[in-house]
Amino acid sequence: MEFLNSPFIIPLGAFATAVIIVAIANMRKMRERELMAHQEMRLKEMEHERKLKEMEIEKAKLELEKSKAGR
């Protein structure tokens, strides 16, 4: 148990604690960025779906007008 009496144990412990805190903070930031990217991607996907539905409605209107004009 001479290692516990070593003069290096406190500085090593403090260094290890600082490394762990920085790693946790970086992981948290990375996770937040990942969540933001997923949210942005979902919003773009929803906007794309809305535009496709609008185009389908417009196409149906044009086809209805053509069928009415053809009578």
PyMOL commands that set and color helices and strands:
alter all, ss='L'
color gray80, all
select helices_A, chain A and resi 2-5+9-69
alter helices_A, ss='H'
color red, helices_A
deselect
rebuild
show_as cartoon
